[in-house]
Amino acid sequence: MKKLLLIFALTVSSYTQAQVKEKQPFFIGNIGTTFGINQQYRFGEDGNGPFITPKSILLRAEVGYQIDKRWSGSVSIGYDHHFTYSINSIPQFATIRYNFINKSSSAYFIDASYGRMWRPSNNFSNGNYYKLGLGIMSFSSSSWNGLIRIDYHRKKIAEFENGNLDSISLGIGFSFF
């Protein structure tokens, strides 16, 4: 997956001025999911579901400030539910984002996040939350813009398998400048 992210970043080669507004607050909301292989799936048999299935739902709300055309910072809160493990968590984290390509109709960005993950149940302990992301924000003539992203998440959970719950998610969302 790391190779896919690197190839994606390297193949995007155009560069012009962006529609990103400087020195302005923004709001972002998005929904994402992770995918996994259906363990009950058997090749050539009917009635056992699809081969690839959603494994989680990830909801995020983010409030931030666009510092200049390239850099922004934000704070976020979310809700994650991992179906396979019956794990619910509420991550709260700070993000720094860099727009590495700015165009008049879109911006390609990379971001990194760090924060805490709160657990609403006592099954597992609270822990740290880390995220690296890559995405595209498309601009419109209004203040509402579309967003597509792929993220790597690491949730540090002391009592969980190897102490980490790692996942890669695909998400869609919107931004409001």
GROMACS elastic network, one bead per residue, 0.5 to 0.9 nm:
[ bonds ]
;  ai    aj funct       b0    kb
    1     4     6  0.50283   500
    1     5     6  0.64011   500
    1     6     6  0.87006   500
    1   168     6  0.86577   500
    2     5     6  0.51674   500
    2     6     6  0.62187   500
    2     7     6  0.86088   500
    3     6     6  0.50311   500
    3     7     6  0.60168   500
    3     8     6  0.84665   500
    4     7     6  0.51305   500
    4     8     6  0.60829   500
    4     9     6  0.86222   500
    5     8     6  0.50913   500
    5     9     6  0.62144   500
    5    10     6  0.86438   500
    5   134     6  0.75885   500
    5   150     6  0.86198   500
    6     9     6  0.51596   500
    6    10     6  0.61176   500
    6    11     6  0.85670   500
    7    10     6  0.51505   500
    7    11     6  0.60009   500
    7    12     6  0.87445   500
    8    11     6  0.53978   500
    8    12     6  0.66346   500
    9    12     6  0.57118   500
    9    13     6  0.84236   500
    9   108     6  0.85425   500
    9   134     6  0.83928   500
   10    13     6  0.69294   500
   12    15     6  0.88671   500
   12   101     6  0.80580   500
   12   108     6  0.85336   500
   13   101     6  0.80994   500
   14   101     6  0.73627   500
   14   102     6  0.85309   500
   14   103     6  0.78615   500
   15    18     6  0.88545   500
   15   100     6  0.89455   500
   15   101     6  0.57621   500
   15   102     6  0.60910   500
   15   103     6  0.62176   500
   16   101     6  0.76748   500
   16   102     6  0.58414   500
   16   104     6  0.69692   500
   17    20     6  0.86984   500
   17    69     6  0.86732   500
   17   101     6  0.87416   500
   17   102     6  0.56630   500
   17   103     6  0.54118   500
   17   104     6  0.61227   500
   18    21     6  0.82831   500
   18    69     6  0.71132   500
   18   101     6  0.82664   500
   18   105     6  0.72719   500
   18   106     6  0.70995   500
   18   107     6  0.69415   500
   19    69     6  0.82093   500
   19   102     6  0.76565   500
   19   103     6  0.70327   500
   19   104     6  0.52496   500
   19   105     6  0.69191   500
   19   106     6  0.74701   500
   19   107     6  0.82250   500
   19   139     6  0.70606   500
   20    66     6  0.81667   500
   20    68     6  0.81139   500
   20    69     6  0.55474   500
   20    70     6  0.81615   500
   20   102     6  0.77726   500
   20   103     6  0.88502   500
   20   104     6  0.84358   500
   20   106     6  0.84665   500
   20   107     6  0.76689   500
   20   139     6  0.82859   500
   20   177     6  0.89940   500
   21    24     6  0.64410   500
   21    66     6  0.70546   500
   21    67     6  0.88723   500
   21    68     6  0.74374   500
   21    69     6  0.65902   500
   21   177     6  0.77314   500
   22    25     6  0.89164   500
   22    65     6  0.87235   500
   22    66     6  0.56212   500
   22    67     6  0.58657   500
   22    69     6  0.56404   500
   22    70     6  0.87776   500
   23    65     6  0.67969   500
   23    66     6  0.52328   500
   23    68     6  0.60240   500
   23    69     6  0.86553   500
   24    64     6  0.85704   500
   24    65     6  0.56681   500
   24    66     6  0.52698   500
   24    67     6  0.72014   500
   24    68     6  0.86825   500
   24   177     6  0.72166   500
   25    63     6  0.74447   500
   25    64     6  0.56314   500
   25    66     6  0.60733   500
   25    67     6  0.88288   500
   25   176     6  0.88973   500
   25   177     6  0.65369   500
   26    62     6  0.82210   500
   26    63     6  0.59245   500
   26    64     6  0.53366   500
   26    65     6  0.59490   500
   26    66     6  0.72028   500
   26    74     6  0.87554   500
   26   175     6  0.69652   500
   26   176     6  0.56267   500
   27    61     6  0.74680   500
   27    62     6  0.56259   500
   27    64     6  0.63986   500
   27    65     6  0.87200   500
   27    74     6  0.89574   500
   27   174     6  0.83904   500
   27   175     6  0.56143   500
   27   176     6  0.51633   500
   27   177     6  0.66857   500
   28    60     6  0.79403   500
   28    61     6  0.59101   500
   28    63     6  0.65244   500
   28    64     6  0.82380   500
   28   147     6  0.88316   500
   28   173     6  0.72299   500
   28   174     6  0.57259   500
   28   176     6  0.63351   500
   28   177     6  0.88337   500
   29    59     6  0.77778   500
   29    60     6  0.56260   500
   29    62     6  0.62566   500
   29    63     6  0.89551   500
   29   172     6  0.86788   500
   29   173     6  0.55477   500
   29   174     6  0.56161   500
   29   175     6  0.65177   500
   29   176     6  0.87311   500
   30    58     6  0.81841   500
   30    59     6  0.60376   500
   30    60     6  0.53454   500
   30    61     6  0.68359   500
   30    62     6  0.87492   500
   30   147     6  0.79676   500
   30   148     6  0.88217   500
   30   171     6  0.66151   500
   30   172     6  0.55578   500
   30   174     6  0.63658   500
   30   175     6  0.86329   500
   31    57     6  0.72168   500
   31    58     6  0.56005   500
   31    60     6  0.64106   500
   31   170     6  0.85945   500
   31   171     6  0.55092   500
   31   172     6  0.57568   500
   31   173     6  0.61658   500
   32    56     6  0.80880   500
   32    57     6  0.58867   500
   32    59     6  0.65264   500
   32    60     6  0.84980   500
   32   149     6  0.86149   500
   32   150     6  0.87414   500
   32   169     6  0.61628   500
   32   170     6  0.53965   500
   32   172     6  0.63231   500
   32   173     6  0.84303   500
   33    54     6  0.63084   500
   33    55     6  0.68734   500
   33    56     6  0.51960   500
   33    58     6  0.58158   500
   33    59     6  0.88565   500
   33   168     6  0.83698   500
   33   169     6  0.52288   500
   33   170     6  0.56969   500
   33   171     6  0.64378   500
   34    53     6  0.85488   500
   34    54     6  0.57685   500
   34    55     6  0.53716   500
   34    56     6  0.54510   500
   34    57     6  0.72203   500
   34    58     6  0.83305   500
   34    82     6  0.86618   500
   34   167     6  0.66501   500
   34   168     6  0.58902   500
   34   170     6  0.64294   500
   34   171     6  0.88243   500
   35    52     6  0.64996   500
   35    53     6  0.55416   500
   35    55     6  0.52257   500
   35    56     6  0.74711   500
   35   167     6  0.87223   500
   35   168     6  0.79287   500
   35   169     6  0.72667   500
   35   170     6  0.84340   500
   36    39     6  0.88401   500
   36    51     6  0.84315   500
   36    52     6  0.55655   500
   36    53     6  0.55318   500
   36    54     6  0.63332   500
   36    55     6  0.60107   500
   37    40     6  0.87971   500
   37    41     6  0.80763   500
   37    50     6  0.86113   500
   37    51     6  0.57958   500
   37    53     6  0.61696   500
   37    54     6  0.86986   500
   37    55     6  0.88395   500
   38    41     6  0.54312   500
   38    48     6  0.87259   500
   38    49     6  0.76398   500
   38    50     6  0.69049   500
   38    51     6  0.53353   500
   38    52     6  0.57647   500
   38    53     6  0.59873   500
   39    42     6  0.83631   500
   39    51     6  0.82728   500
   40    48     6  0.63256   500
   40    49     6  0.78690   500
   40    51     6  0.86399   500
   41    45     6  0.80261   500
   41    47     6  0.87923   500
   41    48     6  0.53358   500
   41    49     6  0.64108   500
   41    50     6  0.69146   500
   41    51     6  0.58342   500
   41    52     6  0.89352   500
   42    45     6  0.56960   500
   42    46     6  0.82358   500
   42    48     6  0.69523   500
   42    51     6  0.82662   500
   43    46     6  0.84609   500
   43    51     6  0.85892   500
   45    48     6  0.70462   500
   46    49     6  0.77883   500
   47    50     6  0.88496   500
   48    51     6  0.86229   500
   49    52     6  0.87432   500
   49    53     6  0.85372   500
   50    53     6  0.64901   500
   54    57     6  0.79401   500
   54    83     6  0.84385   500
   55    81     6  0.86630   500
   55    82     6  0.60119   500
   55    83     6  0.55170   500
   55    84     6  0.63185   500
   56    80     6  0.71587   500
   56    81     6  0.54697   500
   56    83     6  0.54751   500
   56    84     6  0.78472   500
   56   169     6  0.87524   500
   57    79     6  0.81128   500
   57    80     6  0.58529   500
   57    81     6  0.54501   500
   57    82     6  0.67090   500
   57    83     6  0.81538   500
   58    78     6  0.71472   500
   58    79     6  0.59296   500
   58    81     6  0.66403   500
   58    82     6  0.85435   500
   58   169     6  0.83825   500
   58   171     6  0.83124   500
   59    77     6  0.85217   500
   59    78     6  0.52801   500
   59    79     6  0.51894   500
   59    80     6  0.64147   500
   59    81     6  0.89983   500
   60    76     6  0.68231   500
   60    77     6  0.59586   500
   60    79     6  0.66992   500
   60    80     6  0.87215   500
   60    91     6  0.89248   500
   61    75     6  0.86189   500
   61    76     6  0.56179   500
   61    77     6  0.56483   500
   61    78     6  0.61773   500
   62    74     6  0.64488   500
   62    75     6  0.57458   500
   62    77     6  0.66640   500
   62    78     6  0.85643   500
   63    73     6  0.86314   500
   63    74     6  0.54682   500
   63    75     6  0.56615   500
   63    76     6  0.64211   500
   64    72     6  0.70224   500
   64    73     6  0.54849   500
   64    75     6  0.62389   500
   64    76     6  0.84768   500
   64    95     6  0.86861   500
   65    71     6  0.89291   500
   65    72     6  0.56656   500
   65    73     6  0.56498   500
   65    74     6  0.62926   500
   66    69     6  0.73033   500
   66    70     6  0.81601   500
   66    71     6  0.63636   500
   66    73     6  0.67629   500
   66    74     6  0.86898   500
   67    70     6  0.76788   500
   67    71     6  0.55816   500
   67    72     6  0.51984   500
   67    73     6  0.75573   500
   68    71     6  0.55404   500
   68    72     6  0.70872   500
   69    72     6  0.82983   500
   69    98     6  0.88505   500
   69    99     6  0.73703   500
   69   102     6  0.78930   500
   70    97     6  0.79323   500
   70    98     6  0.53472   500
   70   100     6  0.68940   500
   70   101     6  0.83889   500
   70   102     6  0.79068   500
   70   109     6  0.86527   500
   71    96     6  0.73709   500
   71    97     6  0.57469   500
   71    99     6  0.65286   500
   72    95     6  0.82884   500
   72    96     6  0.59288   500
   72    97     6  0.52420   500
   72    98     6  0.67447   500
   72    99     6  0.85809   500
   73    94     6  0.74098   500
   73    95     6  0.56369   500
   73    97     6  0.62193   500
   74    93     6  0.84872   500
   74    94     6  0.56964   500
   74    95     6  0.51811   500
   74    96     6  0.65973   500
   74    97     6  0.83235   500
   75    92     6  0.74912   500
   75    93     6  0.57793   500
   75    95     6  0.61769   500
   76    91     6  0.79356   500
   76    92     6  0.56292   500
   76    93     6  0.53781   500
   76    94     6  0.62645   500
   76    95     6  0.76634   500
   77    90     6  0.69603   500
   77    91     6  0.57315   500
   77    93     6  0.66308   500
   78    89     6  0.81721   500
   78    90     6  0.54899   500
   78    91     6  0.53778   500
   78    92     6  0.66206   500
   78    93     6  0.88879   500
   79    88     6  0.73349   500
   79    89     6  0.59177   500
   79    91     6  0.66118   500
   80    87     6  0.78639   500
   80    88     6  0.55960   500
   80    89     6  0.52010   500
   80    90     6  0.63338   500
   80    91     6  0.76704   500
   81    85     6  0.87622   500
   81    86     6  0.69991   500
   81    87     6  0.56958   500
   81    89     6  0.66368   500
   82    85     6  0.58178   500
   82    86     6  0.56602   500
   82    87     6  0.52003   500
   82    88     6  0.65700   500
   82    89     6  0.88024   500
   83    86     6  0.51288   500
   83    87     6  0.70763   500
   83    88     6  0.88708   500
   84    87     6  0.79711   500
   85    88     6  0.89151   500
   87   119     6  0.84011   500
   87   121     6  0.87162   500
   87   123     6  0.83933   500
   87   124     6  0.84339   500
   88   118     6  0.88729   500
   88   119     6  0.65180   500
   88   120     6  0.68484   500
   88   121     6  0.77537   500
   89   117     6  0.62768   500
   89   118     6  0.56546   500
   89   120     6  0.65127   500
   89   121     6  0.86127   500
   89   126     6  0.84851   500
   90   116     6  0.83729   500
   90   117     6  0.55537   500
   90   119     6  0.63190   500
   90   120     6  0.75599   500
   91   115     6  0.70741   500
   91   116     6  0.57739   500
   91   118     6  0.60672   500
   91   119     6  0.86418   500
   91   128     6  0.84624   500
   91   129     6  0.66872   500
   91   155     6  0.89520   500
   92   114     6  0.83985   500
   92   115     6  0.56304   500
   92   116     6  0.54610   500
   92   117     6  0.62087   500
   92   118     6  0.78518   500
   92   129     6  0.79968   500
   93   113     6  0.62526   500
   93   114     6  0.53016   500
   93   116     6  0.62577   500
   93   117     6  0.82630   500
   93   129     6  0.73464   500
   93   130     6  0.82809   500
   94   112     6  0.84125   500
   94   113     6  0.54828   500
   94   114     6  0.57083   500
   94   115     6  0.61834   500
   95   111     6  0.66758   500
   95   112     6  0.56101   500
   95   114     6  0.67909   500
   95   115     6  0.88250   500
   95   131     6  0.86813   500
   96   110     6  0.86650   500
   96   111     6  0.56224   500
   96   112     6  0.56804   500
   96   113     6  0.66037   500
   97   109     6  0.66880   500
   97   110     6  0.58538   500
   97   112     6  0.66786   500
   97   113     6  0.88085   500
   97   133     6  0.89857   500
   98   101     6  0.89640   500
   98   108     6  0.85110   500
   98   109     6  0.54699   500
   98   110     6  0.55007   500
   98   111     6  0.61742   500
   99   102     6  0.64852   500
   99   107     6  0.61205   500
   99   108     6  0.55713   500
   99   110     6  0.65738   500
   99   111     6  0.86351   500
  100   107     6  0.76577   500
  100   108     6  0.59837   500
  100   109     6  0.55782   500
  100   110     6  0.72442   500
  101   106     6  0.83718   500
  101   107     6  0.57027   500
  101   108     6  0.51394   500
  101   109     6  0.70506   500
  102   105     6  0.83178   500
  102   106     6  0.64024   500
  102   108     6  0.65950   500
  102   109     6  0.87442   500
  103   106     6  0.51431   500
  103   107     6  0.58794   500
  103   108     6  0.84814   500
  104   107     6  0.80852   500
  104   139     6  0.76646   500
  105   137     6  0.86000   500
  105   138     6  0.58343   500
  105   139     6  0.50829   500
  105   140     6  0.72491   500
  106   136     6  0.67982   500
  106   137     6  0.54151   500
  106   139     6  0.53901   500
  106   140     6  0.88544   500
  107   135     6  0.83539   500
  107   136     6  0.57382   500
  107   137     6  0.52384   500
  107   138     6  0.65655   500
  107   139     6  0.80214   500
  108   134     6  0.76358   500
  108   135     6  0.57986   500
  108   137     6  0.64910   500
  108   138     6  0.88082   500
  109   133     6  0.81199   500
  109   134     6  0.57643   500
  109   135     6  0.53676   500
  109   136     6  0.62819   500
  109   137     6  0.78971   500
  110   132     6  0.75127   500
  110   133     6  0.55471   500
  110   135     6  0.65042   500
  111   131     6  0.80622   500
  111   132     6  0.58094   500
  111   133     6  0.51210   500
  111   134     6  0.65028   500
  111   135     6  0.85313   500
  112   130     6  0.77046   500
  112   131     6  0.56715   500
  112   133     6  0.63802   500
  113   129     6  0.78660   500
  113   130     6  0.56169   500
  113   132     6  0.64502   500
  113   133     6  0.85200   500
  114   128     6  0.75719   500
  114   129     6  0.57148   500
  114   131     6  0.66043   500
  115   127     6  0.88567   500
  115   128     6  0.59095   500
  115   129     6  0.50875   500
  115   130     6  0.66444   500
  116   126     6  0.75707   500
  116   127     6  0.59448   500
  116   129     6  0.52730   500
  116   130     6  0.85088   500
  116   155     6  0.88898   500
  117   126     6  0.57120   500
  117   127     6  0.51726   500
  117   128     6  0.55029   500
  117   129     6  0.56266   500
  117   155     6  0.72925   500
  117   156     6  0.82151   500
  117   157     6  0.89143   500
  118   125     6  0.80166   500
  118   127     6  0.68484   500
  118   128     6  0.86460   500
  119   122     6  0.71228   500
  119   123     6  0.83498   500
  119   124     6  0.71018   500
  119   125     6  0.66432   500
  119   126     6  0.54020   500
  119   127     6  0.82953   500
  120   123     6  0.89810   500
  120   126     6  0.88959   500
  121   124     6  0.71888   500
  121   125     6  0.84812   500
  122   125     6  0.66548   500
  122   126     6  0.89078   500
  123   159     6  0.84994   500
  124   127     6  0.89785   500
  124   157     6  0.66322   500
  124   158     6  0.72936   500
  124   159     6  0.58927   500
  124   160     6  0.70036   500
  125   157     6  0.61272   500
  125   158     6  0.64354   500
  125   159     6  0.69610   500
  125   160     6  0.88648   500
  126   156     6  0.81088   500
  126   157     6  0.66739   500
  126   158     6  0.82137   500
  127   155     6  0.68219   500
  127   156     6  0.50638   500
  127   157     6  0.53999   500
  127   158     6  0.73662   500
  128   154     6  0.81938   500
  128   155     6  0.60338   500
  128   156     6  0.51552   500
  128   157     6  0.76538   500
  129   153     6  0.74430   500
  129   154     6  0.59247   500
  129   156     6  0.63913   500
  130   152     6  0.82519   500
  130   153     6  0.58302   500
  130   154     6  0.51263   500
  130   155     6  0.65591   500
  130   156     6  0.83870   500
  131   151     6  0.66497   500
  131   152     6  0.55489   500
  131   154     6  0.63663   500
  131   155     6  0.87991   500
  132   150     6  0.86569   500
  132   151     6  0.56416   500
  132   152     6  0.52603   500
  132   153     6  0.67860   500
  133   149     6  0.68672   500
  133   150     6  0.57437   500
  133   152     6  0.62600   500
  133   153     6  0.86094   500
  134   148     6  0.87290   500
  134   149     6  0.56980   500
  134   150     6  0.55068   500
  134   151     6  0.63889   500
  135   147     6  0.72393   500
  135   148     6  0.55947   500
  135   150     6  0.62041   500
  135   151     6  0.84077   500
  136   146     6  0.83193   500
  136   147     6  0.58132   500
  136   148     6  0.54232   500
  136   149     6  0.63850   500
  137   145     6  0.67796   500
  137   146     6  0.57031   500
  137   148     6  0.65998   500
  137   149     6  0.85368   500
  137   174     6  0.82513   500
  137   175     6  0.81678   500
  138   145     6  0.57696   500
  138   146     6  0.52283   500
  138   147     6  0.63461   500
  138   148     6  0.86072   500
  139   142     6  0.81584   500
  139   143     6  0.83616   500
  139   144     6  0.76456   500
  139   145     6  0.50439   500
  139   146     6  0.68837   500
  140   143     6  0.71373   500
  140   144     6  0.66853   500
  140   145     6  0.57659   500
  140   146     6  0.81473   500
  141   144     6  0.80941   500
  141   145     6  0.86964   500
  142   145     6  0.76062   500
  142   176     6  0.89052   500
  142   177     6  0.89153   500
  143   175     6  0.79014   500
  143   176     6  0.54151   500
  143   177     6  0.52185   500
  144   174     6  0.66924   500
  144   175     6  0.57433   500
  144   177     6  0.69007   500
  145   173     6  0.85546   500
  145   174     6  0.54196   500
  145   175     6  0.50964   500
  145   176     6  0.64302   500
  145   177     6  0.82467   500
  146   172     6  0.76974   500
  146   173     6  0.60540   500
  146   175     6  0.64478   500
  147   171     6  0.81280   500
  147   172     6  0.55343   500
  147   174     6  0.52814   500
  147   175     6  0.70962   500
  148   170     6  0.77303   500
  148   171     6  0.58239   500
  148   173     6  0.64859   500
  148   174     6  0.85461   500
  149   169     6  0.81802   500
  149   170     6  0.59416   500
  149   171     6  0.51836   500
  149   172     6  0.63667   500
  149   173     6  0.84248   500
  150   168     6  0.70686   500
  150   169     6  0.56031   500
  150   171     6  0.62398   500
  150   172     6  0.89689   500
  151   167     6  0.81779   500
  151   168     6  0.54984   500
  151   169     6  0.52212   500
  151   170     6  0.66284   500
  151   171     6  0.79909   500
  152   166     6  0.73922   500
  152   167     6  0.58410   500
  152   169     6  0.65247   500
  153   165     6  0.79470   500
  153   166     6  0.56497   500
  153   167     6  0.52606   500
  153   168     6  0.61698   500
  153   169     6  0.77164   500
  154   164     6  0.63967   500
  154   165     6  0.57271   500
  154   167     6  0.66664   500
  154   168     6  0.89874   500
  155   163     6  0.83535   500
  155   164     6  0.55270   500
  155   165     6  0.50289   500
  155   166     6  0.64127   500
  155   167     6  0.87275   500
  156   160     6  0.83432   500
  156   163     6  0.58102   500
  156   165     6  0.65489   500
  156   166     6  0.86712   500
  157   160     6  0.53932   500
  157   161     6  0.85018   500
  157   162     6  0.84780   500
  157   163     6  0.50359   500
  157   164     6  0.55833   500
  157   165     6  0.70718   500
  158   161     6  0.83205   500
  158   162     6  0.79901   500
  158   164     6  0.75063   500
  159   162     6  0.80122   500
  159   163     6  0.62179   500
  160   163     6  0.50118   500
  160   164     6  0.65998   500
  160   165     6  0.74700   500
  161   164     6  0.71182   500
  161   165     6  0.81219   500
  162   165     6  0.80303   500
